[in-house]
Amino acid sequence: CYYYRGAYYKAFWQDPTACTVGEPRHSYWGERWFPLVLQNAHRYFLYLAVLVLAFLLADAVRAFRFPDGISVRIGGLVLLGNVVLLSLYTFSCHSFRHLIGGKLDFFSRAPAGPLRCAAWEQVSGANRHHMLWAWLSLFSVGFADLYVRMVAAGIWTDFRLL
């Protein structure tokens, strides 16, 4: 993800050092050498992330099924909220926007149907909040894990709402 990438570029390589500080070199080196060339692999991890989301969604749906029927409990809502936040983070990614746009760098340069254009605009709108989705999904993963562990250990009670 470009958001996390920018954060650790500044932390580990100080590139850029700060907004108003000039670069130590005169040209952009890009991500042509190891280890930075591995950054380009994030585009392919999108497909793996979608597969993981499918498993998490299946688990969230199972959290509402019980031997006595369907029941809404806090644990199910926690798992469902986790999937929603991770989905917002995943599907607001630049890589997904690039995929939706027909793998074009400039969407305006190619003819597109109204459906593709509308989808690209929706992903672009979600992309404006990508940092927010990143932080919320990070905390939701931690909280969902904590919640499941605490309920499994018998420390917390998974209350039934409906």
Disulfide bonds with the S-S distance in Angstrom:
none
